[in-house]
Amino acid sequence: MSSPVPSYRESHLGRGVDYHDRFTRNCRRRMMWQIEQGVLDRVLDRFDEPGCEPAASGTRPPIDYLDFACGTGRVLAFVSARTASATGIDVSGSMLDVAKTTAPSAELVMGDITHESNTLGGRTFDLITAFRFFPNAEPSLRTEAMQALVSHLKPEGRLVFNNHRCLSSLRKRLVRGLTLGRRGRSGMTRDEAEQLVTSGGLEIERIEHAGVIPEYERLILRPRWIVERVEYLATRLPLAGIAENLVYVCRRPAAAAAADRIRQAA
Protein backbone atom coordinates (compact mmCIF):
# COMPACT_ATOMS: atom_id res chain seq x y z
CA MET A 1 0.00 0.00 0.00
CA SER A 2 1.36 3.41 -0.95
CA SER A 3 1.83 6.03 1.76
CA PRO A 4 -0.67 8.90 1.80
CA VAL A 5 0.25 12.00 -0.18
CA PRO A 6 1.02 14.91 2.19
CA SER A 7 -1.10 18.02 1.95
CA TYR A 8 0.48 21.01 0.27
CA ARG A 9 0.67 22.72 3.66
CA GLU A 10 3.00 19.91 4.78
CA SER A 11 4.93 19.39 1.56
CA HIS A 12 7.45 22.23 2.01
CA LEU A 13 8.14 21.78 5.72
CA GLY A 14 11.85 21.14 6.16
CA ARG A 15 12.87 22.49 2.75
CA GLY A 16 15.16 25.47 2.30
CA VAL A 17 18.46 26.14 0.54
CA ASP A 18 18.09 23.18 -1.84
CA TYR A 19 14.76 24.55 -3.09
CA HIS A 20 16.03 28.12 -3.41
CA ASP A 21 19.09 27.11 -5.43
CA ARG A 22 16.98 25.43 -8.11
CA PHE A 23 16.09 28.84 -9.52
CA THR A 24 19.74 29.51 -10.33
CA ARG A 25 20.94 25.98 -11.10
CA ASN A 26 18.11 24.90 -13.40
CA CYS A 27 18.19 26.88 -16.65
CA ARG A 28 14.44 26.48 -17.32
CA ARG A 29 13.48 27.76 -13.86
CA ARG A 30 15.99 30.57 -14.22
CA MET A 31 14.47 31.62 -17.56
CA MET A 32 10.91 31.48 -16.17
CA TRP A 33 11.93 33.61 -13.20
CA GLN A 34 13.50 36.22 -15.48
CA ILE A 35 10.26 36.47 -17.45
CA GLU A 36 8.23 36.70 -14.23
CA GLN A 37 10.45 39.55 -13.03
CA GLY A 38 9.45 41.51 -16.11
CA VAL A 39 5.78 41.01 -15.25
CA LEU A 40 6.36 42.17 -11.68
CA ASP A 41 8.25 45.23 -12.86
CA ARG A 42 5.31 46.21 -15.06
CA VAL A 43 2.92 45.80 -12.13
CA LEU A 44 5.12 47.98 -9.94
CA ASP A 45 5.39 50.58 -12.70
CA ARG A 46 1.60 50.94 -12.50
CA PHE A 47 1.96 52.45 -9.00
CA ASP A 48 4.10 55.24 -10.47
CA GLU A 49 1.53 56.21 -13.08
CA PRO A 50 -0.40 59.53 -12.94
CA GLY A 51 -3.32 59.27 -10.55
CA CYS A 52 -1.43 57.17 -8.03
CA GLU A 53 -0.22 58.70 -4.79
CA PRO A 54 3.21 60.21 -5.57
CA ALA A 55 6.27 59.22 -3.61
CA ALA A 56 8.51 61.86 -2.07
CA SER A 57 11.59 62.62 -4.14
CA GLY A 58 14.22 59.93 -3.76
CA THR A 59 12.00 57.52 -1.82
CA ARG A 60 10.33 54.27 -2.77
CA PRO A 61 6.75 54.22 -4.03
CA PRO A 62 4.31 54.02 -1.09
CA ILE A 63 3.40 50.36 -1.64
CA ASP A 64 2.56 48.07 1.27
CA TYR A 65 3.44 44.62 -0.01
CA LEU A 66 2.73 41.03 1.10
CA ASP A 67 4.25 37.88 -0.39
CA PHE A 68 2.03 34.92 0.49
CA ALA A 69 3.71 31.50 0.75
CA CYS A 70 6.95 33.43 0.37
CA GLY A 71 9.15 30.37 0.84
CA THR A 72 12.83 31.26 0.62
CA GLY A 73 12.10 34.88 -0.31
CA ARG A 74 12.92 34.86 -4.02
CA VAL A 75 9.90 36.94 -5.10
CA LEU A 76 9.86 38.87 -1.83
CA ALA A 77 13.44 40.08 -2.28
CA PHE A 78 12.84 41.24 -5.84
CA VAL A 79 9.62 43.16 -5.19
CA SER A 80 10.65 44.62 -1.82
CA ALA A 81 13.40 46.62 -3.53
CA ARG A 82 10.63 48.88 -4.89
CA THR A 83 8.14 49.01 -2.01
CA ALA A 84 7.78 51.05 1.15
CA SER A 85 7.13 47.98 3.29
CA ALA A 86 7.40 44.26 2.62
CA THR A 87 6.07 41.28 4.55
CA GLY A 88 6.52 37.61 3.77
CA ILE A 89 4.44 34.85 5.31
CA ASP A 90 4.93 31.08 5.15
CA VAL A 91 4.21 27.96 7.20
CA SER A 92 7.75 26.59 6.79
CA GLY A 93 10.28 27.75 9.34
CA SER A 94 13.18 26.24 7.38
CA MET A 95 12.26 28.21 4.28
CA LEU A 96 11.88 31.41 6.28
CA ASP A 97 15.39 30.84 7.65
CA VAL A 98 16.66 31.17 4.07
CA ALA A 99 14.41 34.19 3.45
CA LYS A 100 16.09 36.02 6.34
CA THR A 101 19.22 36.14 4.21
CA THR A 102 17.53 36.50 0.83
CA ALA A 103 15.22 39.37 1.85
CA PRO A 104 16.83 40.92 4.95
CA SER A 105 14.77 44.13 4.83
CA ALA A 106 11.40 42.34 4.86
CA GLU A 107 9.28 41.41 7.86
CA LEU A 108 8.89 37.62 8.00
CA VAL A 109 5.91 35.93 9.62
CA MET A 110 5.50 32.22 10.25
CA GLY A 111 1.82 31.32 10.18
CA ASP A 112 -1.18 30.17 8.19
CA ILE A 113 -3.66 32.94 7.36
CA THR A 114 -6.10 30.36 5.98
CA HIS A 115 -6.59 29.04 9.54
CA GLU A 116 -5.45 31.93 11.74
CA SER A 117 -7.25 35.11 10.73
CA ASN A 118 -5.30 37.34 13.14
CA THR A 119 -1.84 36.28 11.99
CA LEU A 120 -1.32 39.60 10.19
CA GLY A 121 -3.34 41.65 12.67
CA GLY A 122 -5.94 42.81 10.18
CA ARG A 123 -3.38 44.62 8.02
CA THR A 124 -4.17 45.30 4.37
CA PHE A 125 -1.82 45.66 1.42
CA ASP A 126 -1.61 47.44 -1.92
CA LEU A 127 0.09 44.49 -3.57
CA ILE A 128 0.02 40.77 -2.79
CA THR A 129 1.95 38.09 -4.66
CA ALA A 130 1.42 34.33 -4.52
CA PHE A 131 3.79 32.44 -6.81
CA ARG A 132 3.97 28.66 -7.29
CA PHE A 133 1.16 28.12 -4.78
CA PHE A 134 -2.31 27.77 -6.28
CA PRO A 135 -1.74 25.00 -8.87
CA ASN A 136 0.10 22.91 -6.26
CA ALA A 137 -2.56 23.32 -3.56
CA GLU A 138 -5.64 21.17 -3.09
CA PRO A 139 -8.86 22.80 -4.43
CA SER A 140 -10.19 23.45 -0.91
CA LEU A 141 -6.92 25.10 0.12
CA ARG A 142 -6.96 27.27 -3.01
CA THR A 143 -10.38 28.62 -2.05
CA GLU A 144 -9.38 29.21 1.57
CA ALA A 145 -6.21 31.00 0.50
CA MET A 146 -7.99 33.22 -2.02
CA GLN A 147 -10.58 34.28 0.56
CA ALA A 148 -7.84 35.07 3.07
CA LEU A 149 -5.79 37.06 0.57
CA VAL A 150 -8.74 39.12 -0.61
CA SER A 151 -9.47 40.06 3.00
CA HIS A 152 -5.95 41.52 3.22
CA LEU A 153 -6.08 43.35 -0.12
CA LYS A 154 -6.88 47.07 -0.14
CA PRO A 155 -9.57 48.45 -2.47
CA GLU A 156 -7.95 48.87 -5.91
CA GLY A 157 -5.07 46.71 -4.70
CA ARG A 158 -3.46 44.09 -6.94
CA LEU A 159 -3.05 40.36 -6.47
CA VAL A 160 -0.46 38.73 -8.73
CA PHE A 161 -0.28 34.95 -8.83
CA ASN A 162 0.79 32.33 -11.31
CA ASN A 163 -0.44 29.00 -12.60
CA HIS A 164 2.89 27.42 -13.53
CA ARG A 165 1.22 24.07 -14.18
CA CYS A 166 -1.51 25.07 -16.59
CA LEU A 167 -3.30 21.93 -17.76
CA SER A 168 -4.09 23.37 -21.19
CA SER A 169 -0.39 23.86 -22.01
CA LEU A 170 1.17 22.01 -24.91
CA ARG A 171 3.40 20.05 -22.53
CA LYS A 172 0.50 18.92 -20.35
CA ARG A 173 -1.49 17.91 -23.43
CA LEU A 174 1.39 15.77 -24.64
CA VAL A 175 1.70 14.16 -21.20
CA ARG A 176 -2.01 13.30 -21.15
CA GLY A 177 -1.73 11.87 -24.65
CA LEU A 178 1.16 9.64 -23.64
CA THR A 179 -0.46 8.54 -20.36
CA LEU A 180 -3.98 7.91 -21.70
CA GLY A 181 -5.50 11.04 -20.18
CA ARG A 182 -3.86 10.96 -16.75
CA ARG A 183 -4.13 14.45 -15.23
CA GLY A 184 -1.65 14.12 -12.39
CA ARG A 185 -1.85 15.37 -8.81
CA SER A 186 -1.41 19.09 -9.38
CA GLY A 187 -2.18 21.83 -11.85
CA MET A 188 -5.12 24.03 -12.80
CA THR A 189 -7.05 24.63 -15.97
CA ARG A 190 -7.54 28.19 -17.18
CA ASP A 191 -11.22 27.95 -16.23
CA GLU A 192 -10.34 26.84 -12.70
CA ALA A 193 -7.95 29.76 -12.27
CA GLU A 194 -10.47 32.27 -13.58
CA GLN A 195 -13.25 30.85 -11.38
CA LEU A 196 -10.94 31.17 -8.39
CA VAL A 197 -10.40 34.86 -9.16
CA THR A 198 -14.11 35.49 -9.65
CA SER A 199 -14.98 33.70 -6.40
CA GLY A 200 -12.84 36.24 -4.56
CA GLY A 201 -14.61 39.20 -6.13
CA LEU A 202 -11.53 40.19 -8.12
CA GLU A 203 -11.19 41.25 -11.74
CA ILE A 204 -8.45 40.01 -14.05
CA GLU A 205 -6.59 42.99 -15.52
CA ARG A 206 -4.35 40.91 -17.73
CA ILE A 207 -2.77 37.48 -18.12
CA GLU A 208 0.85 37.12 -19.21
CA HIS A 209 2.43 33.85 -20.24
CA ALA A 210 5.66 31.90 -20.63
CA GLY A 211 6.69 28.34 -21.33
CA VAL A 212 5.27 27.37 -24.72
CA ILE A 213 8.00 24.86 -25.58
CA PRO A 214 7.20 21.44 -24.07
CA GLU A 215 10.29 20.57 -22.07
CA TYR A 216 10.99 19.20 -18.60
CA GLU A 217 13.24 20.72 -15.96
CA ARG A 218 15.09 17.38 -15.89
CA LEU A 219 15.14 17.01 -19.67
CA ILE A 220 16.41 20.35 -20.94
CA LEU A 221 16.38 21.04 -24.67
CA ARG A 222 19.50 22.33 -26.42
CA PRO A 223 20.87 24.66 -27.64
CA ARG A 224 19.58 26.91 -24.88
CA TRP A 225 20.06 30.18 -26.72
CA ILE A 226 17.60 29.07 -29.39
CA VAL A 227 15.08 27.72 -26.86
CA GLU A 228 15.21 30.89 -24.78
CA ARG A 229 15.04 33.19 -27.78
CA VAL A 230 11.87 31.40 -28.91
CA GLU A 231 10.41 31.57 -25.40
CA TYR A 232 11.03 35.30 -25.04
CA LEU A 233 9.53 35.93 -28.47
CA ALA A 234 6.51 33.79 -27.54
CA THR A 235 5.71 36.05 -24.57
CA ARG A 236 4.81 38.79 -27.10
CA LEU A 237 2.55 36.54 -29.18
CA PRO A 238 -1.04 35.36 -28.45
CA LEU A 239 0.06 31.92 -27.28
CA ALA A 240 -1.37 31.81 -23.75
CA GLY A 241 -3.54 28.86 -24.81
CA ILE A 242 -0.52 26.55 -25.00
CA ALA A 243 1.74 28.15 -22.37
CA GLU A 244 2.57 26.32 -19.17
CA ASN A 245 3.09 29.34 -16.92
CA LEU A 246 0.29 31.92 -16.78
CA VAL A 247 0.71 35.01 -14.58
CA TYR A 248 -2.55 36.67 -13.48
CA VAL A 249 -2.66 40.34 -12.53
CA CYS A 250 -5.91 40.90 -10.61
CA ARG A 251 -7.55 44.01 -9.15
CA ARG A 252 -9.92 44.33 -6.22
CA PRO A 253 -12.58 46.85 -7.33
CA ALA A 254 -13.39 49.50 -4.74
CA ALA A 255 -17.12 48.78 -5.11
CA ALA A 256 -16.61 45.09 -4.34
CA ALA A 257 -14.51 45.93 -1.29
CA ALA A 258 -17.22 48.30 -0.01
CA ALA A 259 -19.88 45.63 -0.52
CA ASP A 260 -17.79 43.16 1.49
CA ARG A 261 -17.54 45.63 4.37
CA ILE A 262 -21.32 46.13 4.36
CA ARG A 263 -21.93 42.36 4.44
CA GLN A 264 -19.48 41.92 7.31
CA ALA A 265 -21.15 44.72 9.29
CA ALA A 266 -24.67 43.34 8.75
C-alpha positions as CSV (number, residue, x, y, z in Angstrom):
1,M,0.0,0.0,0.0
2,S,1.4,3.4,-0.9
3,S,1.8,6.0,1.8
4,P,-0.7,8.9,1.8
5,V,0.3,12.0,-0.2
6,P,1.0,14.9,2.2
7,S,-1.1,18.0,1.9
8,Y,0.5,21.0,0.3
9,R,0.7,22.7,3.7
10,E,3.0,19.9,4.8
11,S,4.9,19.4,1.6
12,H,7.5,22.2,2.0
13,L,8.1,21.8,5.7
14,G,11.8,21.1,6.2
15,R,12.9,22.5,2.8
16,G,15.2,25.5,2.3
17,V,18.5,26.1,0.5
18,D,18.1,23.2,-1.8
19,Y,14.8,24.5,-3.1
20,H,16.0,28.1,-3.4
21,D,19.1,27.1,-5.4
22,R,17.0,25.4,-8.1
23,F,16.1,28.8,-9.5
24,T,19.7,29.5,-10.3
25,R,20.9,26.0,-11.1
26,N,18.1,24.9,-13.4
27,C,18.2,26.9,-16.6
28,R,14.4,26.5,-17.3
29,R,13.5,27.8,-13.9
30,R,16.0,30.6,-14.2
31,M,14.5,31.6,-17.6
32,M,10.9,31.5,-16.2
33,W,11.9,33.6,-13.2
34,Q,13.5,36.2,-15.5
35,I,10.3,36.5,-17.5
36,E,8.2,36.7,-14.2
37,Q,10.4,39.5,-13.0
38,G,9.5,41.5,-16.1
39,V,5.8,41.0,-15.3
40,L,6.4,42.2,-11.7
41,D,8.3,45.2,-12.9
42,R,5.3,46.2,-15.1
43,V,2.9,45.8,-12.1
44,L,5.1,48.0,-9.9
45,D,5.4,50.6,-12.7
46,R,1.6,50.9,-12.5
47,F,2.0,52.4,-9.0
48,D,4.1,55.2,-10.5
49,E,1.5,56.2,-13.1
50,P,-0.4,59.5,-12.9
51,G,-3.3,59.3,-10.6
52,C,-1.4,57.2,-8.0
53,E,-0.2,58.7,-4.8
54,P,3.2,60.2,-5.6
55,A,6.3,59.2,-3.6
56,A,8.5,61.9,-2.1
57,S,11.6,62.6,-4.1
58,G,14.2,59.9,-3.8
59,T,12.0,57.5,-1.8
60,R,10.3,54.3,-2.8
61,P,6.8,54.2,-4.0
62,P,4.3,54.0,-1.1
63,I,3.4,50.4,-1.6
64,D,2.6,48.1,1.3
65,Y,3.4,44.6,0.0
66,L,2.7,41.0,1.1
67,D,4.2,37.9,-0.4
68,F,2.0,34.9,0.5
69,A,3.7,31.5,0.7
70,C,7.0,33.4,0.4
71,G,9.2,30.4,0.8
72,T,12.8,31.3,0.6
73,G,12.1,34.9,-0.3
74,R,12.9,34.9,-4.0
75,V,9.9,36.9,-5.1
76,L,9.9,38.9,-1.8
77,A,13.4,40.1,-2.3
78,F,12.8,41.2,-5.8
79,V,9.6,43.2,-5.2
80,S,10.6,44.6,-1.8
81,A,13.4,46.6,-3.5
82,R,10.6,48.9,-4.9
83,T,8.1,49.0,-2.0
84,A,7.8,51.1,1.2
85,S,7.1,48.0,3.3
86,A,7.4,44.3,2.6
87,T,6.1,41.3,4.5
88,G,6.5,37.6,3.8
89,I,4.4,34.9,5.3
90,D,4.9,31.1,5.1
91,V,4.2,28.0,7.2
92,S,7.7,26.6,6.8
93,G,10.3,27.8,9.3
94,S,13.2,26.2,7.4
95,M,12.3,28.2,4.3
96,L,11.9,31.4,6.3
97,D,15.4,30.8,7.6
98,V,16.7,31.2,4.1
99,A,14.4,34.2,3.5
100,K,16.1,36.0,6.3
101,T,19.2,36.1,4.2
102,T,17.5,36.5,0.8
103,A,15.2,39.4,1.9
104,P,16.8,40.9,4.9
105,S,14.8,44.1,4.8
106,A,11.4,42.3,4.9
107,E,9.3,41.4,7.9
108,L,8.9,37.6,8.0
109,V,5.9,35.9,9.6
110,M,5.5,32.2,10.3
111,G,1.8,31.3,10.2
112,D,-1.2,30.2,8.2
113,I,-3.7,32.9,7.4
114,T,-6.1,30.4,6.0
115,H,-6.6,29.0,9.5
116,E,-5.4,31.9,11.7
117,S,-7.3,35.1,10.7
118,N,-5.3,37.3,13.1
119,T,-1.8,36.3,12.0
120,L,-1.3,39.6,10.2
121,G,-3.3,41.6,12.7
122,G,-5.9,42.8,10.2
123,R,-3.4,44.6,8.0
124,T,-4.2,45.3,4.4
125,F,-1.8,45.7,1.4
126,D,-1.6,47.4,-1.9
127,L,0.1,44.5,-3.6
128,I,0.0,40.8,-2.8
129,T,1.9,38.1,-4.7
130,A,1.4,34.3,-4.5
131,F,3.8,32.4,-6.8
132,R,4.0,28.7,-7.3
133,F,1.2,28.1,-4.8
134,F,-2.3,27.8,-6.3
135,P,-1.7,25.0,-8.9
136,N,0.1,22.9,-6.3
137,A,-2.6,23.3,-3.6
138,E,-5.6,21.2,-3.1
139,P,-8.9,22.8,-4.4
140,S,-10.2,23.5,-0.9
141,L,-6.9,25.1,0.1
142,R,-7.0,27.3,-3.0
143,T,-10.4,28.6,-2.1
144,E,-9.4,29.2,1.6
145,A,-6.2,31.0,0.5
146,M,-8.0,33.2,-2.0
147,Q,-10.6,34.3,0.6
148,A,-7.8,35.1,3.1
149,L,-5.8,37.1,0.6
150,V,-8.7,39.1,-0.6
151,S,-9.5,40.1,3.0
152,H,-6.0,41.5,3.2
153,L,-6.1,43.4,-0.1
154,K,-6.9,47.1,-0.1
155,P,-9.6,48.5,-2.5
156,E,-7.9,48.9,-5.9
157,G,-5.1,46.7,-4.7
158,R,-3.5,44.1,-6.9
159,L,-3.1,40.4,-6.5
160,V,-0.5,38.7,-8.7
161,F,-0.3,34.9,-8.8
162,N,0.8,32.3,-11.3
163,N,-0.4,29.0,-12.6
164,H,2.9,27.4,-13.5
165,R,1.2,24.1,-14.2
166,C,-1.5,25.1,-16.6
167,L,-3.3,21.9,-17.8
168,S,-4.1,23.4,-21.2
169,S,-0.4,23.9,-22.0
170,L,1.2,22.0,-24.9
171,R,3.4,20.1,-22.5
172,K,0.5,18.9,-20.4
173,R,-1.5,17.9,-23.4
174,L,1.4,15.8,-24.6
175,V,1.7,14.2,-21.2
176,R,-2.0,13.3,-21.1
177,G,-1.7,11.9,-24.7
178,L,1.2,9.6,-23.6
179,T,-0.5,8.5,-20.4
180,L,-4.0,7.9,-21.7
181,G,-5.5,11.0,-20.2
182,R,-3.9,11.0,-16.8
183,R,-4.1,14.5,-15.2
184,G,-1.6,14.1,-12.4
185,R,-1.9,15.4,-8.8
186,S,-1.4,19.1,-9.4
187,G,-2.2,21.8,-11.8
188,M,-5.1,24.0,-12.8
189,T,-7.0,24.6,-16.0
190,R,-7.5,28.2,-17.2
191,D,-11.2,27.9,-16.2
192,E,-10.3,26.8,-12.7
193,A,-7.9,29.8,-12.3
194,E,-10.5,32.3,-13.6
195,Q,-13.3,30.9,-11.4
196,L,-10.9,31.2,-8.4
197,V,-10.4,34.9,-9.2
198,T,-14.1,35.5,-9.7
199,S,-15.0,33.7,-6.4
200,G,-12.8,36.2,-4.6
201,G,-14.6,39.2,-6.1
202,L,-11.5,40.2,-8.1
203,E,-11.2,41.2,-11.7
204,I,-8.5,40.0,-14.0
205,E,-6.6,43.0,-15.5
206,R,-4.4,40.9,-17.7
207,I,-2.8,37.5,-18.1
208,E,0.8,37.1,-19.2
209,H,2.4,33.9,-20.2
210,A,5.7,31.9,-20.6
211,G,6.7,28.3,-21.3
212,V,5.3,27.4,-24.7
213,I,8.0,24.9,-25.6
214,P,7.2,21.4,-24.1
215,E,10.3,20.6,-22.1
216,Y,11.0,19.2,-18.6
217,E,13.2,20.7,-16.0
218,R,15.1,17.4,-15.9
219,L,15.1,17.0,-19.7
220,I,16.4,20.4,-20.9
221,L,16.4,21.0,-24.7
222,R,19.5,22.3,-26.4
223,P,20.9,24.7,-27.6
224,R,19.6,26.9,-24.9
225,W,20.1,30.2,-26.7
226,I,17.6,29.1,-29.4
227,V,15.1,27.7,-26.9
228,E,15.2,30.9,-24.8
229,R,15.0,33.2,-27.8
230,V,11.9,31.4,-28.9
231,E,10.4,31.6,-25.4
232,Y,11.0,35.3,-25.0
233,L,9.5,35.9,-28.5
234,A,6.5,33.8,-27.5
235,T,5.7,36.1,-24.6
236,R,4.8,38.8,-27.1
237,L,2.6,36.5,-29.2
238,P,-1.0,35.4,-28.4
239,L,0.1,31.9,-27.3
240,A,-1.4,31.8,-23.8
241,G,-3.5,28.9,-24.8
242,I,-0.5,26.5,-25.0
243,A,1.7,28.2,-22.4
244,E,2.6,26.3,-19.2
245,N,3.1,29.3,-16.9
246,L,0.3,31.9,-16.8
247,V,0.7,35.0,-14.6
248,Y,-2.6,36.7,-13.5
249,V,-2.7,40.3,-12.5
250,C,-5.9,40.9,-10.6
251,R,-7.6,44.0,-9.2
252,R,-9.9,44.3,-6.2
253,P,-12.6,46.8,-7.3
254,A,-13.4,49.5,-4.7
255,A,-17.1,48.8,-5.1
256,A,-16.6,45.1,-4.3
257,A,-14.5,45.9,-1.3
258,A,-17.2,48.3,0.0
259,A,-19.9,45.6,-0.5
260,D,-17.8,43.2,1.5
261,R,-17.5,45.6,4.4
262,I,-21.3,46.1,4.4
263,R,-21.9,42.4,4.4
264,Q,-19.5,41.9,7.3
265,A,-21.2,44.7,9.3
266,A,-24.7,43.3,8.7
